[in-house]
Amino acid sequence: MSNFVGGSRLQMERIIEIFEAVKSNRYPNCTTLAEELEVTPKTIQRDISFMKRRLNVPIEYDKSMHGYVVTGDWDGLPGMDVQVEDLAALFLAKHALGSVRGTQLADALRPAFEKLTSRLEGKVNMNWREMDQAFSVKQVGALDVDLKMFGKLAEAVVKQLSVEFSYRKVDASSSEPRRLNPYHVGEIAGGWYVIGFDLDREALRTFALQRIKGLKVTSGHFERIDGFDINEHIGSSVGVWDNQSAQSSEVVLEVSGWVARMVQERKWHSSQKVKALDDYGTKVEVRMTLGNLEEVKQLVLSWGRNVKVIEPVELRDAIREEAQGMLAVYAG
């Protein structure tokens, strides 16, 4: 069977939906199909003409039922050209579900993934066990997401509606009311966050979804700040927590041992620069320009004695204070 040519991916999706609707014996016509697929009746007419003329789909219009019916057998769409990149994307999508396994979000996403892979049935023989043995993706500490709240936030972001909620900071003992114009909802390193304009503090702020309670979507419409770009917004930090109100700091680290080898292979920030300090690559200097030091502080602490903070003084002092606190814990 020849490859599917002459139609776009969007048209291919419509054709599948049209055939499923006709096969279900609902006797759909161009008007009802157009409403379901959110296109014009003329677009449906063109799709059906393409199906009959180019794909030999056995459907005809039944005047007595005022709709289309299937009049014979059909083998389905011709083989699709699936590239290596497509298979990689499917594999990563499968493991993206795995990272949130057991959560409400996974339950909501799984049907969409199964619908996607069903389109390849008969066209691609995918042995997931072999793929899992050859490749893997692992995330640590994935957080569950309140699906209902996630849906409300997604709606608020898309429709640009202000939200209200109670929020408890990670180091606070009680919650406080917040009002936000939500710009972006995203997952970073296993955690889910909403980023937007805080109406009371009149500045951009980041909130962890698991610490939001009593979310309410208001009827207040907002306009995003001109020039807002999520990549630029979080670009001043190693992770998700920004501090754009603060002046950027030049972070200089001297690392050695196994950490020195690792930092030459990985990149935590777009501004990261690595310079070897010896001929063997066992001692290097790492430079980054950051607007938030909290996450790089956690990174430095995880490297232990293999890293020394050269600049800024603020970060050196924070590491020293944390180290002294840890020493006090284990002193007894």
N, C-alpha and C positions, 0 to 999 in steps of 0.2 A: 504494500500500500504506500502511496507516495506521501511525502511530508506535507504538513499543513502549510500551504503557501497562499498568498493573495489576500489574507485577512490579518488584521492586527490582533494582539493579545486580548485587547478589550472585546473585540468582536468574537473571538474564540470563546471567551467567558459567557457572552450573551447567547451564543449558539448552544452552549451546553445547557444554560438555564432554559432556553426556549424548548429544546428537545425534552428536557425533564418535565416541563409543564405540559407539553403535548402528550407525552407518554403516560402521564398520570390520569388521562381521560377526563380532564377538566374542560376540554374543548375551548382553550383560550383563543382569542382573536388578536389582531394587531393592537386594538385599543387597550385591552386588558393587559397584554404583555408589555406594552409601552408604559403603562402605569406602574407595573411591578418592577420593571428594569430602569425606570426613570429616564426614558428616552422618548423620542417622537414615534408615532405610528409609522411614519415613512422609513425610519431607521429599522424598525422591525420588519417591514416589507422587504427592504434591501437584504437584511440578514437571512430571511426565509428564502428569498430568491437565490442567494449565495449558497445556502444549504442544499437546495434542490439541484441547482445547476452544477456546482463545483464539488459538492461532497456526497451527492447522490442520497441525500436523506429522504426516506420515503414518508413524507407528510403531505397531506392535501387538505384543502378547505372543504368542510362539510356544511353545505348550505342549510340543511335541515337542523343542524345543531349550532349553527352560527359560530363555528370555531374550527380549529385545526385538529386533525386526527392522524395517528400513525397507521400507515397502510401496509407495512411490511417490516422485515428485519433490517437492522442496521448495525454495523460492526463498531460504530463509534467514530470519534475523530481520528484522522490519520495520525501516524506517528509524529510526535513533536520533537524538534531538535533540542535535546537537552545537553547543555554544555557542562564542562567540568565545574564552572562557576555555579551553575544551577544546583548541581549535586552538593557542592560545598555549602551553599546557602541553605539547602534542605537539612543537611546534617547539623549545621549550627542552630537552625530553628528548632530541631528536635531536642538539642541539648539545652537550648534556652528554656524549653518547657521543663527539662529535667532539673534545672537550677531552682525552680519554684515548685517542685513536685510536692503534692500534698496540700497545696494552698488553694484558696478560692480562685486566684488568678489563673492557675494552671488549668483548673476545671473549665474556666471560661475560654481559654485560648486553645485547648485541645481540639474542639470541633473544627475550628478554623484551620488548624494544621492538618487534620485528617481530610478535610475538604480539599486542601491544596494537594496533598499526596495522592488522593484518589484520582486526580486529573492525569496522573502518570501511570495508572493501573493498565497493565498490558503493554505499556510503552517502555518502561524502565523496570528492570528486576533489581530491587534494592534489598540487599541482605544487610539488615541493620546490625546483626551480631558481628559480622565481619567488619563493618564500618566502625563499630564500637571498639573492636580490637585494634584497628589501625589508627584511629584518631580519638581524641577525647577533649572535653572542655569541662573544667571543674571550677565551681564557685563555692566559696566558704561563707556560711552564715547568712543564707538568703532569708529575708524577712517575709512573713505572711502579710498580705494586703487585704484590707477590708474592701471587698469587691464593690459593694454598694457605694462606699465613699469614693473609691477610685472612679466609678462611673460618673458620680456627681462632679468630681473635679475635672474629669475629661470634658464633660459637657460645658462646664464653666470656662475652661480654657478655650474651647472651640467657639463658643458663643460670646466670649468676652464679657462674662458676668462676674461681678464681685462676690466674694464669699466671706462668711463669718464662721469662726470656730474657737474652741478653747485649746490652748497649746501649753504643754509643759516642757520646758527646756530640760536637757539631759541632766543638768546639775541643779535643777530647781525641785523644791518639795511640793509645789502647788502649781495649778494651771492659771493662765491669764487669758482674757479675751483678745482675739486678734481679728483684724479686718484686712482683706487682701484682694488685690487684682491679680489673679493667677495667670502667669505667662507661659509656664512650661511644667510638665510633669515628666519625670524621668527616673530611670533605674541606673544607679552607679554602684559598682562593687557590691551587689547584693542588697542594697538599700534603695528605698523609693522616696523621692523628694518632690516637693512642689516649690517652684521659684516664682516670685512675683513682687509687685509693688505693695509694700506695707503702708496702708492708708494713715495709720496713726504715727508711724515713725518717718513717713515720707521718704522712704528709701527702699531699694531692692533687698529682699530677704529670702532665705532658704529655710524650708520647714520639712522635717522628717514626717512622712505620712503616719507612721505608727504612733506618733505622739500627738496627733490631731484627734480631737473629740468633738462631737456635736456639730459636724459640718453642716452649714446651711448656705444654699445658693440663693442669692438675692436677685431682685429684678434690675438692679443697677448695672447699666452697661458702661464699659470703660474702653479707652483707647490705649494701646501699648505706647510706651515711651519711644519716641523716634530713635531709630538706630539700634534698638535692642537686638542683641544677637546672643543666643545661649552659649555658643562656643567661646565668644569673647568674654562673656560674663563669668564663666567658671574657669576661664583660661588662666586666671591669676592664682589658682590653687592647684595642689597636687590631686585633690579629690573634688568634692562638690561644694565645700564650704568656702565662699568667697568673702572678701573684705575690701570691696572696691572703695569704701570711704577712707581706708587707710592707705598710706604711701607704700608703694612696692618696695620690697627689701631684696637685696642681693644676698642670696644664701650661698655660702662657700663651705663645702665639706671636704675633709681629707679622710679617705677611706683606704682600708688595707685588707689583706687576706682574701677570703672567699667573697666578701662584699665587693672588693675592688674588681674582681673578675665579673661579678654579676652586674654591676652598674655599667659596665662597658657593653653589656648585651641587652639591657632593658632601658626603656624611656618612660619616666614618670611625668614629664612636663615638656611642653613645646620649646621652652627656653633652655632646656638642659644642655650643658656642655661638659664634656669629660676630657681631662688632660692627664696623660701618664706622667707620674713623678719618678719612675725608675724604668730601667730597660726591660723589666720582666712583667710589667702590668700588674704587679701585686700591690702597688700603691698609686692611687690616682686622686685627682682633684675634681670635684663635681660642683658645677655652678648652675643656679637656677634663680630666676627673678620671679618672686612670689608676692602676692598681696595678703596671703593668709599663712601663718606659720604653724597653726595647730596640727594640720595633717602631716607636714614634713617633720614635725616634732615626734609624732607617733612612728613615722618611718625611721627616724634616727634612733629612737629607743629600741626598735625591733632589731637594729643592727648591732646593738651592744657595744662591746669594746673595740669593734672593728671600724668605728667612725669617730671623728673628732670635728666638732663645729668650730670653724674659723670665724665666720661671720654669719649673721649679725650678733652683736652682744646680747640682744634680747633673747635670741634662740639659745645661745650658750647658757645664759642664766636659767632659762626654763628647763633645760636638760639637766643642769647641775642640781636644781631644786628637786626635780623628779628623782634623780639618782640618790640624793641624800634621803629622800622619803622612803625609797625602796630599801636602802641600807638600814634605816631605822626599823623597818618592818621585819627584816631578817636578822637584826642584831641579837635578838633574844633567842 
